[in-house]
């Protein structure tokens, strides 16, 4: 399969240390977290301001990329589903998609929340929410 | 910066041939398009069925990855913004995020729409929409 190089533009600083401890989704009790950006993207983050709702894309680097089918929420009572019908981090390209609010900015750092990604997770993109009512 | 390898899991077959012709967003008159998946991910797509709303993630391989600031919609009357405050395809990691409906499935092919990605664009992930009212 053709491949491309995705670069880390920053990383997550969070009190969440491991996957077992992390909520499945941000709205299930996840904490706020600081994103620390690479100096190379300073010009790209400059217009992000507190109050904005954004989609944070992460690279879930502790995921198992060989998994194609999984039981949602690891529930043995549920049938296994293809990973593209689940939000499991275990998938061929372990990209995390997180809708968060920008809470503060400080140079190359930005506080966002709630965010279920664990400490050290690479950040690969930030996008504005297009429609506040219909995007997550 | 640290980098990771993202693999193409399929590609877009669309009547849209170039970026100039493509709508900015799917809901701005974009056509339906077939996604053709690699045989290696057949087990991962099996539970995607017509009617489902999904997020298609693409790798916008014709984007300019060096752009950090841009004028939204190429409108000279608008001030340049950092690309993380825009949905421009030109950004460090040119990942496209498209909310679409699954219209038909046929083995390794799946018809979705509306989709503004141009013909040949690599597909890198499919995720279910978590909340039909709040995700795009």
Boltz contact constraints between the chains, C-beta under 6 A:
constraints:
  - contact:
      token1: [A, 1]
      token2: [B, 7]
      max_distance: 6.0
  - contact:
      token1: [A, 1]
      token2: [B, 8]
      max_distance: 6.0
  - contact:
      token1: [A, 1]
      token2: [B, 38]
      max_distance: 6.0
  - contact:
      token1: [A, 2]
      token2: [B, 8]
      max_distance: 6.0
  - contact:
      token1: [A, 3]
      token2: [B, 5]
      max_distance: 6.0
  - contact:
      token1: [A, 3]
      token2: [B, 7]
      max_distance: 6.0
  - contact:
      token1: [A, 4]
      token2: [B, 6]
      max_distance: 6.0
  - contact:
      token1: [A, 4]
      token2: [B, 59]
      max_distance: 6.0
  - contact:
      token1: [A, 5]
      token2: [B, 3]
      max_distance: 6.0
  - contact:
      token1: [A, 6]
      token2: [B, 4]
      max_distance: 6.0
  - contact:
      token1: [A, 6]
      token2: [B, 6]
      max_distance: 6.0
  - contact:
      token1: [A, 6]
      token2: [B, 93]
      max_distance: 6.0
  - contact:
      token1: [A, 7]
      token2: [B, 1]
      max_distance: 6.0
  - contact:
      token1: [A, 7]
      token2: [B, 3]
      max_distance: 6.0
  - contact:
      token1: [A, 8]
      token2: [B, 1]
      max_distance: 6.0
  - contact:
      token1: [A, 8]
      token2: [B, 2]
      max_distance: 6.0
  - contact:
      token1: [A, 9]
      token2: [B, 92]
      max_distance: 6.0
  - contact:
      token1: [A, 38]
      token2: [B, 1]
      max_distance: 6.0
  - contact:
      token1: [A, 43]
      token2: [B, 68]
      max_distance: 6.0
  - contact:
      token1: [A, 43]
      token2: [B, 69]
      max_distance: 6.0
  - contact:
      token1: [A, 43]
      token2: [B, 82]
      max_distance: 6.0
  - contact:
      token1: [A, 44]
      token2: [B, 68]
      max_distance: 6.0
  - contact:
      token1: [A, 44]
      token2: [B, 82]
      max_distance: 6.0
  - contact:
      token1: [A, 44]
      token2: [B, 83]
      max_distance: 6.0
  - contact:
      token1: [A, 44]
      token2: [B, 84]
      max_distance: 6.0
  - contact:
      token1: [A, 45]
      token2: [B, 82]
      max_distance: 6.0
  - contact:
      token1: [A, 45]
      token2: [B, 84]
      max_distance: 6.0
  - contact:
      token1: [A, 46]
      token2: [B, 82]
      max_distance: 6.0
  - contact:
      token1: [A, 47]
      token2: [B, 81]
      max_distance: 6.0
  - contact:
      token1: [A, 47]
      token2: [B, 82]
      max_distance: 6.0
  - contact:
      token1: [A, 47]
      token2: [B, 85]
      max_distance: 6.0
  - contact:
      token1: [A, 48]
      token2: [B, 85]
      max_distance: 6.0
  - contact:
      token1: [A, 59]
      token2: [B, 4]
      max_distance: 6.0
  - contact:
      token1: [A, 68]
      token2: [B, 43]
      max_distance: 6.0
  - contact:
      token1: [A, 68]
      token2: [B, 44]
      max_distance: 6.0
  - contact:
      token1: [A, 69]
      token2: [B, 43]
      max_distance: 6.0
  - contact:
      token1: [A, 81]
      token2: [B, 47]
      max_distance: 6.0
  - contact:
      token1: [A, 82]
      token2: [B, 43]
      max_distance: 6.0
  - contact:
      token1: [A, 82]
      token2: [B, 44]
      max_distance: 6.0
  - contact:
      token1: [A, 82]
      token2: [B, 45]
      max_distance: 6.0
  - contact:
      token1: [A, 82]
      token2: [B, 46]
      max_distance: 6.0
  - contact:
      token1: [A, 82]
      token2: [B, 47]
      max_distance: 6.0
  - contact:
      token1: [A, 83]
      token2: [B, 44]
      max_distance: 6.0
  - contact:
      token1: [A, 84]
      token2: [B, 44]
      max_distance: 6.0
  - contact:
      token1: [A, 84]
      token2: [B, 45]
      max_distance: 6.0
  - contact:
      token1: [A, 84]
      token2: [B, 126]
      max_distance: 6.0
  - contact:
      token1: [A, 85]
      token2: [B, 47]
      max_distance: 6.0
  - contact:
      token1: [A, 85]
      token2: [B, 48]
      max_distance: 6.0
  - contact:
      token1: [A, 85]
      token2: [B, 128]
      max_distance: 6.0
  - contact:
      token1: [A, 87]
      token2: [B, 127]
      max_distance: 6.0
  - contact:
      token1: [A, 92]
      token2: [B, 7]
      max_distance: 6.0
  - contact:
      token1: [A, 92]
      token2: [B, 9]
      max_distance: 6.0
  - contact:
      token1: [A, 93]
      token2: [B, 6]
      max_distance: 6.0
  - contact:
      token1: [A, 93]
      token2: [B, 124]
      max_distance: 6.0
  - contact:
      token1: [A, 93]
      token2: [B, 125]
      max_distance: 6.0
  - contact:
      token1: [A, 95]
      token2: [B, 125]
      max_distance: 6.0
  - contact:
      token1: [A, 124]
      token2: [B, 93]
      max_distance: 6.0
  - contact:
      token1: [A, 125]
      token2: [B, 93]
      max_distance: 6.0
  - contact:
      token1: [A, 125]
      token2: [B, 95]
      max_distance: 6.0
  - contact:
      token1: [A, 126]
      token2: [B, 84]
      max_distance: 6.0
  - contact:
      token1: [A, 127]
      token2: [B, 87]
      max_distance: 6.0
  - contact:
      token1: [A, 128]
      token2: [B, 85]
      max_distance: 6.0
  - contact:
      token1: [A, 131]
      token2: [B, 136]
      max_distance: 6.0
  - contact:
      token1: [A, 134]
      token2: [B, 136]
      max_distance: 6.0
  - contact:
      token1: [A, 135]
      token2: [B, 135]
      max_distance: 6.0
  - contact:
      token1: [A, 135]
      token2: [B, 136]
      max_distance: 6.0
  - contact:
      token1: [A, 136]
      token2: [B, 131]
      max_distance: 6.0
  - contact:
      token1: [A, 136]
      token2: [B, 134]
      max_distance: 6.0
  - contact:
      token1: [A, 136]
      token2: [B, 135]
      max_distance: 6.0
